[in-house]
Amino acid sequence: MSAETAEQELLIIRLLLIIPVLNWFVKDAMYGEDDAKYWFVGNLAMVWAVCIFLFGYPAIILPALAMVPMAFLWILDVCR
């Protein structure tokens, strides 16, 4: 991992820690007990399920559409 990649990851973590509600969850997942990471993933899944319940079909489609550029970048990275 280069220094630039480490700085970008640090920036993303800092941005997540600025948001008050996510601050508790991210800090607990990073510095909490060993099973806190699993609870964090469970909380994300439940938030997504609630969004599907409230907003319906777009809550399923939008994350998939957001992953398309990442998949293309992954394919390009693998094929290099």
Contacts in CASP RR format, 6 or more apart in sequence:
PFRMAT RR
TARGET T0000
AUTHOR 0000-0000-0000
METHOD contacts of the structure
MODEL  1
MSAETAEQELLIIRLLLIIPVLNWFVKDAMYGEDDAKYWFVGNLAMVWAV
CIFLFGYPAIILPALAMVPMAFLWILDVCR
13 26 0 8 1.000
13 30 0 8 1.000
16 22 0 8 1.000
16 23 0 8 1.000
16 26 0 8 1.000
17 23 0 8 1.000
17 26 0 8 1.000
17 27 0 8 1.000
25 40 0 8 1.000
25 43 0 8 1.000
26 40 0 8 1.000
28 36 0 8 1.000
28 39 0 8 1.000
28 40 0 8 1.000
29 36 0 8 1.000
29 37 0 8 1.000
29 39 0 8 1.000
29 40 0 8 1.000
48 59 0 8 1.000
48 63 0 8 1.000
51 59 0 8 1.000
52 59 0 8 1.000
52 60 0 8 1.000
END
